Amino acid sequence: MSPPWLSGVRWTKCYGSCSLLVLLTVFLATLAAKPKGPGHVHLNSIRIDGDITLGGLFPVHARGHGGKPCGELKKEKGIHRLEAMLFALDRINNDHELLPNITLGARILDTCSRDTHALEQSLTFVQALIEKDGTDVKCPDGGTPMITKPERVVGVIGASSSSVSIMVANILRLFKIPQVSYASTAPELSDNTRYDFFSRVVPPDTYQAQAMVDIVSFMGWNYVSTVASEGNYGESGVDAFIQKSREDGNVCISQTVKIPREPKVGEFDKIIRNLSENPNARVVIIFANEDDIRRLLQAAKRANQTGHFIWVGSDSWGSKISPVLHQEEMAEGAITILPKRQSIKGFDNYFIGRTLENNRRNVWFAEFWENNFNCKLNRHGFKRGPGIKKCTNQERIGKESAYEQEGKVMFVINAVYAMAHALHNMHKDLCAGKVGLCSKMDPIDGTLLLKYIRKVNITVTAGNPVQFNENGDAPGRYDIFQYQLTANQTAEYKVIGSWTDKLNLTMSLVQWPGGVQQVPSSTCSQPCKPGWRKKIVKGIPCCWHCERCDGYQYQVDAFTCKTCNYNKRPNKNHTSCQPIPIIQLEWSSPWAVIQVLIAVLGIMATLFVVVTFIRYNDTPIVKASGRELSYVLLTGIFLCYANTFLMIATPSVGLCSFRRIFLGLGMSISYAALLTKTNRIYRIFEQGKMSVSAPRFISPASQLVITSILISVQLVGVCIWFVVDPPEVIIDYEDQRMANPELARGVLKCDISDLSLICLLGYSMLLMVTCTIYAIKTRRVPETFNEAKPIGFTMYTTCIIWLAFITIFFGTSQSLEKMYIQTTTLTVSVSLSASVSLGLLFMPKVYVVLLHPEQNVAKRSSRSLKAVVTAATMSNKFNPKGSLRPNGEAKTELCENLETQGERVVVMPK
């Protein structure tokens, strides 16, 4: 048990240095005042005399349990390392170039892997620095007391555990005793303001943590758990790893678990259950001592988690056998890290040659011998139990027992040599030319020695220089190991890479449990598919939900979707944008074939009528139909058919100009001529009822002028449109911008919007409606004598066609085939309107002219216009079948009478 005074020493942060120094002075003075005989044996330490004494701290025994400070012997971490210091001292003392005529001694203590016990033990290092007063010490026989003067320790090699080094460093700095550790890697020890007399030949865990983060990132793992032994080493290591992972930004921590110093029964089983709660976090980062690692692996084995966890161990695991002994399958695939080292061949020969006879200076060697060879020595009155063999002292290390050099042996030797070279350089500067120690080095100034230590730059083993930075840290150089099972089921640690400021892994050397070739996964969320972005879970940057870049969006990066430009659409997996296909109505399209067929047949029919009218231009039927307006009407009909070709042809500025002009012009010409005819008939019959005089402006010339005026209104409107909005070719990407981007198309067309089209055709529709109204007004005019009825039927049919056009045209505005349907609807509607006019107004005349020439005659009459109109009206009223008379006498009379008045009325035979 620790003495009561120790509580005032443990927490140096809570008390001032002066208070601690007073406590130490009182305690150490008490220790020094105890009389000791010359044959006193230091049962818990090794003492080697020398001109300069170095302290040593090694975990010869594990942490004790049940109130005991020390537990079982630690062969590798304890005895191997301790013997490495003794080996280094022997080499230095036998080296005539290094510290000539100066012998290095040692005082080596056992820390028992416990910081409080180590602190108690290390107080012996500072005894010589405290003035001792022995006047009050009396011997029972009245003699003069013999007080042993403790050796003066000028520097300390150790400790191993970071928590022990931190505790000891707080004491040593008070007495300005430099300390060089061979294994303590806690980042906290890099604080030069708190641990100014501490140095180390191993790199701090900040480098190790960065190397581990690099390994995790290289393997593609971004979701890991951490396990730390309670204490400075474990907690500081995990904190450094978490800090580096945050800086890296690619690694997240699932959970952090701490192993208590005194774990309860079932504690490790509970830890494994906690780690198993998130099966996605398969990688476990371990900063723990080897005892905790061993028990953690055992708990994982009990939980049947073999092959599930991927362990990434720090240098406390390294390449040690003890943590993985008898649980090789559970540890298979583990990646561990260890400061770059080399095996010291001279030490192997030295250690193998150690026996009980030649190694009496090591007070723990006999215990090691028993443990190593599983035998018992007859010492201290100990009696062997049944089944336990007796040690013969003929056993040999490496023959009757396995031997492998412990990983930190090189660093122990480097630490001793660093201290020796610092003393050597200090001696050269202070005692130049003098043999042995001079007065300037008696006593040795610890602050000055520290400066020489920080300046050391030597190479004890090839490729591993010993040097320190301003904080006393060694540079970061690591070997990366993987624990692998070979084909014959033997296990070994295999070097798979290294880390020196950056990671260098050879993946061909990596093997995973079960012979799996692919790197095991340890991610919070699976990678999003192409075209899906990551939506980060709040507070956990490595966990996300995948959201699709929908519509016209594409994936810019892993976290962002962006809308494509107006003329582009995303590709199939939404990873980039591509141009939207440009379409137009092609001549080979079925839609175009229908339009062209109708237009061609219409043009042929129109030309046939024109040729017939020209051939029979002077016959009564042609004359009576109003030759001038008939030709105008035929021109409009021809243009209506010709518009089909303008609508299908590839748009250009010139073509768009023709569309603007002729699309409405053909209909305007047709309906202007029809309107002039119906208006003329209406006025003739209305005037004839009231007066014998003819109405004004019914002559052919007047009719042409009226028609031209009506047509010019259309042309003027088009000219204004040209000035206000010059024609151009556009690619309309909105017209067929469907919800599904794969159906989006750009339409190559003229810049004629739906509204512009209605305005363009609006005037023609106005003429059509007006003409229809006149057709309705003249519906009671006898059909025998005029074209009112055919014109009426023409206009009624045309109105129905255009009502259907409006319904279809605007009803298909959202259709995928909008361009085809609307273009076809427009051209077919225009062609049908022209066909109705051609069929109802001209085909009957052509029929009479060509097939019934006997009806194409005229008869004179001298009656007045009024009398003829009245007679024709009355005749139709009282004799509906009067039209069946041969040659139609009343009709001929009307025609002849109108001829004498210089007028013509279209007369239709029945």
Secondary structure, DSSP 4 states (H G I P E B T S, - for coil): ---GGGHHHH-TTTS-HHHHHHHHHHHHHHHHHS---TT---TTEEEE--SEEEEEEE--EEEP-TT-SEEEE-IIIIIIHHHHHHHHHHHHHT-SSSSTT--EEEEEEE-TT-HHHHHHHHGGGGGGGS----TT---TTSPPP--PPPPPEEEEE--SSHHHHHHHHHHHGGGT--EEESS---GGGG-TTTSTTEEESS--HHHHHHHHHHHHHHTT--EEEEEEESSHHHHHHHHHHHHHHHHHSS-EEEEEEEE-SSPPTTHHHHHHHHHHTSTT--EEEEE--HHHHHHHHHHHHHTT-TTT-EEEE-TTTTT-SGGGTT-HHHHTT-EEEEE-----HHHHHHHHT--TTT-TT-TTHHHHHHHHHT-B---TT--PPTT-PBP-S---BTTTB-----TTHHHHHHHHHHHHHHHHHHHHHHSTT-SS--GGGSS--HHHHHHHHHT-EEEEETTEEEE--TTSPPP--EEEEEEEE-TTS-EEEEEEEEESSSEEE-GGG---GGG--SPPP--SSPPPPTTEEEEEETTEEEEEEEEE--TTEEEEETTEEEEPPTTEEE-TTSSSEEEPPEE---TTSHHHHHHHHHHHHHHHHHHHHHHHHHHTTTSHHHHHT-HHHHHHHHHHHHHHHHHHHHHHSPP-HHHHHHHHHHHHHHHHHHHHHHHHHHHHHHHHHHHHHH-SSPPSS-SHHHHHHHHHHHHHHHHHHHHHHHHHS---EEEEEEEE--SSGGG-EEEEEES--HHHHHHHHHHHHHHHHHHHHHHHHTTTS-TTS-SHHHHHHHHHHHHHHHHHHHHHHHHTTT-TTHHHHHHHHHHHHHHHHHHHHIIIIIHHHHHHHHH-GGGS------S-HHHHHHHHHHHHHH-GGGGGSTT-HHHHHHHHHHHHTT--------
